[in-house]
């Protein structure tokens, strides 16, 4: 029992300053509480919203530009475009939010069949120092055959069922295009790029820096695809020429190989997976510096087969009629070829 007393004294000595501080100096506790309350009040934000509808009549092309906010475009009827504009301002007070809301303009015009709508922020130095926090959402209904360009700095873009020439780009946000006709460009710097159920008449360029590039059920004459730190996934693809690259992501291809088609898939530190539809023959050149090359299909190799008795890092040969060309390269990932 005596051995417990020193421990108890130590515990009292440690706890005592906290008890004395709370009892003798209650104002310190009050100051802390006030500081917390003040911090919470600073975190509160007033919000003001403004909605309006813009009609652009008789257009054959449409340019939509945004700074902060999403853009959604769907197919409409006739030759007119209807744009629902939703502006939202956030500030420390209702008055400040209203002032910010009024300072940001949505400018629209039509000329010779070309429609344009974009956001215009104030340029004066006073507003720059007031940290204007206004986002704008565009919900667009456009003619099916319109030539469309949609761009945003900070926001996602979705386009569906537009058959005219189409270009979609954002800096920070996702891009999703569905059932398009003449999609030329789909790009994001920080976000995923997804294209589904689309038949492109010519070439398509799709890329992201830090997101995935995903194409699903797509037919195009040529595909130029790339990502720095994301995956490139091509699922159920028909194309005569595919160039796909990633620095640190996986590249996946699944689809039919066109006769006399060429498919160049390259990754630095990611895996490459190719699933070939039945009946597709190809000439293969596959190389991995430190990974493994595996094929579930019988490849007729050229010359003397190397890498026997150890993990294969190169594979060159022919499968079937050898009508297409598969050029697969990765530095530290594996290469796997399978049959669908």
N, C-alpha and C positions, 0 to 999 in steps of 0.2 A: 504493500500500500504506500509506503514512504517513497518508493521510486516514482510514483505518479505525480507527486507534488512539483518537482522541477518542470515537468512537461506542462502541467496546468499553469504554472507561473509564466512560462514562455508564451502560451496561448493567450493569456490575459494581456501580456505586454504587447503582443502583436495586434490584438483586437481593440485595445484601449484607445488608441488615437482615433479610430473611426467613431467610437461611441462618444468620446469627448467632443469631436468635431461636430457631430450631429446635434449634441445637446447644448454646447457652449456657443457654437457659431452657426446658429440656424440660418443666418442671412446668406451664408455661403451656399446652402442648399437652395435657397430661394433664387439666388443669382443663376445657379445652374439650371433650374427649372425654367426661368425666364428665357435663358439662352436657347433651350430646347424649343420652347414655344415660338420664339422669334424665328428660329431656323425652319420650323414647320410652316410658319406663315409665309416665309420667303419661297417655300416649295410649292405653295398653292398658285394655280394659274387660272386666270379668267379666260374664257373662250367665247369668241364671236364668230358666227357663220353667216355667209351670204350665198344665196342660190339664184341663178338665172339661167335662161335658155337662149342660145344663139342659133339662128337659122341662116345657113349659107345656101343660096338657091342656085341651081343650074351649074353645078361644079363637075369637072372631070378630073381634077386633082385637088389634093388637100394636104397641107402641111400643118402639123400640130407640134407645138414646142412648149415644153414645161421646164420649170426650174426645180421645184420641190413639190412632188405629188405624182399620183398615178394617172395613167392614160388607159382607157378601155375603149376599144373600137369594135363594133359589131355591124353586121350587114343590115341595111335598111332597104326601102323600095323607092323608086323614082330617081330623080337626079339631085335631090336636096340632101344636105347634111344637117343633122340636128345635134347640137352639143349642149349637154347639161354641164354647167360650170358650178363647182362648189368650192368657195373660198373659206378657209378657216384660219383665224388668227388667234394666237395665244400670247398672253402678256400678264403682267402682275396685277392689272386692274381692268375693268370693263372699258373704261375710257381709253386706255392705252391700246387695248385690243381693237377697239373701233377705229382708232386713228391708223393703226397698222393695216387694217382691212381696207380702208379707203385709199391707202398709199399704194397698194399693189393693183395694177390694172390688167385686165384681160382684153387684148386688142384683137379684133377680127376684121377681115376684109375679103372681098371677092373682086376679081378682075380677069376678064377674058376666060372664064371658066375655071380659074384657079382660086381656091379658097385657102385662107391662112388664118390661124388663130394661135396666139402665143401669150405668154405671161411677161409683163413688164414691171420690174421692181424699181423703186426710186434709186437715183444715182447720187443724190447730194450727200455730203459728208455727215450731216446731222443724223440722217436715217441710218447710215452705216454704223454709227456709234451707238444707236439705240437697239441694235440687234433685232432686226425685223424678223419675226417668226410667223410667216404666213405660208400655208400650203394650199395648193390648188389641185382639185381633182377634175379631170375631163372624162365624161361619159359620152362617147360619140356614136351616133348612128349614121352610117355613110352608105352611098350607093355601092352595089356589089363590085362594079368594074372601075371604081375610082383608083387613081394613082395616089398612093398614100405614103407620106413620110411622117413618122412619129418619133420624137426625141424627147428625152427627159434627163436632167442632171441627177436628181435624187428621187427616184420613184420607179415603180414597176410598170411594164407595158404589156397589155394583153390585146391581141387582135384575132378575130375569128371570122371566117367566111368572106374575106375580101379577095376578089379574084384579079384585081388590077396589080400593076407593079407596086411592090411593097418594100419599104426600108424601115427597120426598127432598131433604135439604138438608145441605150441608157448608160449612165456612168455607175450609179449605185442603185441597183434594183434588178429584179428578174424580168426576163423576156419570155413570153409564151405566145406562139403563133399556131393557130389551128385552121385547117381547111382553107389554106391560102392557094393562090394560083401562080403568081409571078413574084415570089419572094426572092429578093436579091441579097439583102443583108439583114442579119439578126445578131446584134452584138451587145455585150455588157462588160463593164470593167470589173465590178464587184457584184456578181449575181449569176444565177443560172440562166441558160438559154435553152428553151425547149421548143421544138417544132414537131407537130403531130398531124397525121392525116392530110398531107400536103403533096401536091404534084407541081413541081417547078418546071417551067418550060426550058429554062437555060441553066445557069450556074447559081449556086447558093454559097455565100460566105457567112459562116457562123463562128463566133469566138467569144471567149471570156478569159479574164485574167485569173480570177480567184474563184470561179464557179464551174459547174459542170455544163457540158454541151450535150444535149440529148435529142436525138432525132428518132422518131418512131413512125413507122408506116409512111415512108417518104419515097418519092420518085423524082429524081433530078438527073440532068445530063452530067453535071459536075458538082462535086462538093469540096470546098476548101474549109477545113475545120481546125480549131486549135484552142487549147487552154494551157495556162501556165501551171496552176496548182490544182486543177480539177480533172475529172474524168471526161472522156469523149466516148459516148455510147451511141452506136448506130444499130437500131433494131428494126428488122424487116425493111431493109433498104434495097432499092434498085437504082443503080447509077453506073454510068460508063467509066467515070473517073472519080476516085476518092483520094484526097490528100488530108490526112488527119495526124495532128501532132499534139503531144502533151509533155511537159517537163517532168512533173511528179505524179501524174495521174494515170489511171488505167485506160486503155483504149479497147473498146469492144465493138466488133462488127458481126452482124448477123443478117444474112440475106442472100439473094441470087447474084452470082458473078456474071457480068455481061460478057458475051463473046468479044474478044479483043479488048476487054476492059482492063484498067490498071488500078491497083489499090496499094497505095503507099501509106503504111501505118508506122508511126515512129513515136517512141517514148524514151525519156532518159532514165527514170527510176521507177516506172510503172510496168504493169503486166500488159501483154497484148493477147486478146482472145478473139479468135475468128471461128465463126460457125457458118459453114457453107451449105447452101440449099442443095438438094439432090440434083444431080445432073450437071453440076458445075465443075469444069476442069480448069486447071491452072498450072502455071509455071511458078515455082516457089523459090524464094531466096529469103531465109530467116536467119537472123543473127542476134545473139545476146552475149554481151561481154562477160557477165558474171552470173547470169541466170540459166535456165534450162529451156531447151526447145523440144516440145512434144507434139506429135501428130497422131491422131486416132485414124487418120486416113492413110492408106498405103502409098507412100511416095517412092517413085522410081528415082533413085539418086543418080547424080552425075559423077562418073568416074569412081574413084575409090572412096568408100564411105568412111569418114573419120569419126572420132570420139567414141570408138568402141570400148566397152568395158568401163566407161565413166559417163558422167552426166553430159549429154549432148548440148553444145552451145551454138552449133551451126547446122543448118539443114537446107540443102539445095537439091531440087529435083522437079519431077513432073507428076501431076495427078490427073487421070483422065486424059482428055484430049489436049490439055495444056493451052487452051485458047486464051485464058486470062492471065494476068501477071499479079502475083502477090509478093510485095516487097515489105518485109516486116523487120523492124530493127528496134532493139531496146538495149540500154547499157547495163542496168542492174536488175531488170525484171525478167519474168519468164514469158515464153511464147507458147500458146496452146492452140492447136487447130483441131476442130471437131466437125462432125457431120450432123446436120439438122435432121 
